[in-house]
Amino acid sequence: MSRFLPLIGFVLLVGLFGFGIWWNTQHDQHEIASPLIDKPAPAFSLPVLNDAGRTVDKASLLGKPYFLNVFASWCIECVHEHPLLMSQMKDLGVPLVGFNYKDDPAAATAWLAEHGNPFEVIVADREGRTGIDFGVYAAPETFLIDGKGVIRYKRIGPITPDVLDNEIRPAIAALAKEGQ
Amino acid sequence: MIPELGQFALVLALLLAIAQGVLPIVGAWRNNAALIAVARPAAAGQGVFVFAAMAVLVYAFLSFDFSVAYVADNSNLALPWYYRVTAVWGAHEGSMLLWVFILNVWSVALAAFSRHLPDAFVARVLGVLGLIGVGFLAFILFTSNPFLRELPMPADGGDLNPVLQDPGMTFHPPVLYMGYVGFSVAFAFSIAALLGGGMEQAWVRWARPWTNVAWAFLTMGIVAGSWWAYAELGWGGWWFWDPVENASFMPWLVGVALIHAQAVTEKRGSLPAWTILLSLFAFSLSLLGTFLVRSGVLTSVHAFASDPRRGLYILGFLIVVIGGSLLLYAIRAPKVATGKPFAPLSRETGIMVANLLFTTAAAMVLLGTLFPLIGDALNLGRISVGPPYFGFLFVMLMAPAVLLLPFGPYLRWGRADGRQLTSMALRAAIAAVICAIAATIFAEGRLRAIAGVAGAVWVGAGTLAYVVKRWNEMPRGRRYPAEMAGMLLAHTGVAIFLMGVMLSESLSVERDVRLAPGQTESVGSYSFRFDGVEETSGPNWRADEGIVAVMRDGKTLTTLHPQKRTYSRGQVQTESAIDAGLFRDIYVALGEPMDATDVRGAWALRLYHKPFVRWIWLGGLFMMLGGFVAAAERRFRAKKVPAAETATTTPEASPA
């Protein structure tokens, strides 16, 4: 019977993928709510990329909303998301803060030189400790944090034009309504 | 007209591949000598026509035939001739043709060097290779034809990806493919054995040299790719865990396991099912890797969507090959209980444990590589896990393998002698501790460097101890048969590699600096004087070339010339300048001018001092050499299977 195990494993794997793809085409699922939504963002204090003397912490960013975009030079999906950050996300009126996750500073700098830098400031989380507090386990991820330091929206995976129009713009509109 | 001849050659090759894939297998099944005899001529014929198609494509590139869309997309009038030749495999269509071409190199070699094998068996092996050829040729003809015309013909072409315009890249893809595709031979042997049945384990002996050679080529390709990334990408890294690298690394890991499993099965008859499974996995991963990299499923969502036929064909092909071979395995796998029984403390057990570590590592890399796809399919978000995931898990899995490695040769088949093991372990451990203590002097308390020295010396001293033991105990001429010499070389390579990785990772110093002409910056005991930037140019690029004098103790060692190239189509590419040495590399990469309007002013530069970095590739080359040397073992070429399998009962006579 054990001879059949590899085949069964393979069939199950194919089945799982097939089902996943079918399910996604049938159901328009909204992002599963992160437990962090509407909770205060974790406190952090991180050095600025390529400027080790400066640090940015949560308190210094309070007062107006901002996006925290988790990226890394090793992250392939970030390359697909980046043009949108460069072209549209920059102009939403909400500043972009880069969160360089578990990356080599030289590699990150070279990557930004190649793909462009849409960020007002970039913090470097080289060891990934702050990433753990934010529940980051991969990249890209994007958080919208409001002026009171509360996480209002989170996107796992790259931002697409669809996501921008259907999720991010409404989230910003909601913030504007509250007078933020 | 000539490109059409190439297409015609591909069609004929496809027809011959169908003949090669069907008739000999039917012949072997029905015991029909005439059909069996089709195998070799069909393989030769397919080889001739695929070679012709390849030659036509090369000719189209050399003669600037921009009416061929593939040529127009990947070359232009300014591209030098040698890069026009390599542009043949610069993109998807041509890579697929290269794949089939190399498959045919292997098939023809197999047809030529298999006279000592039973005809029916060779017929099945060539038949399986023919079927693989059918799959690829049909894929090329129906979805990825490199000979398609583009009308009206453009006056000049696009450009070859500048990343590929480097001497290292000219031979990297063919060598890598020699490895990838070479696993198709081990795969075909396994399928033939499953189809034929009842041949005992003789086929494993015949398969071993082919597997070793394929693995050695794959090693060479990976080493070349890693070296190239180091020299070209401009920030001193040598391994990035990106999908392209992982695609070649997964079959390599499974290949390591397969080489060892084949040794067990050949010598002891144990684990035959495991050996077959590994060869199926190795080839499946090669296929997956080829398609993942070349179809662009992972690197760009759009590549898949723009031509769904390609994607669907690939999925279908993978399912047929993997599912079909696993189904065959399920039906025909040999009874697992065959082979001599072995004690818990034996070479068989050691190899099995190492095998599990390597296959788990391959599965781990597979999961990480496919993570964006899995996340996408299951709606978890399309995310990359990257080096933080791979680096951590890989070290966890390989640390025990390093610890176990020196014991390997000392373990006897069947039942090992514990006392010999402890005496070896004691000596290797003492050597490791002494060297680790010595290392603390220059490692400045960096734990990783000290651990690296200890690990490398542990492996190296353990391997050396075995070399000495053989020298003392065996008569001249029988001390190091090719198979054993290969093993010793490869294991030494692991020690060298380990030393290189751990020391360069922990002791490297890097500086990101802004330097105006005349300014000096020190890195470690070296100082770098930036002497400004000059303009220079090549056949199809112009570049800003920095002049950096490297000095030590007031004496100028060398002058480095890092470049920032702009190719004729606007792509920018860095060319790092490296002063190489056995014990350290000095590495300089040119960044951006501080003021874009003033290239005569200050520039951003990256300066590196990387101790022992060269040992990483040196270790890889030793492993490669081990693969080639082991494949030369005389026993593998024996005209017939030695009747007395019992000759292997004494461990000293049975190197692994």
Interface residues (C-beta under 8 A of the other chain):
Chain A: S2 R3 F4 P6 L7 F10 V11 V14 F17 G20 I21 W23 N24 Q29 N50 A72 W74 C75 I76 E77 C78 H80 Y101 K102 D104 P105 A106 A107 T109 A110 A113 E114 G128 Y137 A138 A139 P140 E141 R155 I156 G157 P158
Chain B: L233 G234 W235 G236 G237 F240 W241 D242 P243 A273 L277 L280 L298 T299 S300 V301 I319 I322 G323 L326 L327 Y329 A330 I331 A333 V336 F371 P372 I374 G375 D376 A377 L378 N379 L380 G381 R382 I383 S384 V385 G386 P387 P388 Y389 E510 D512 V572 G591 E592 R606
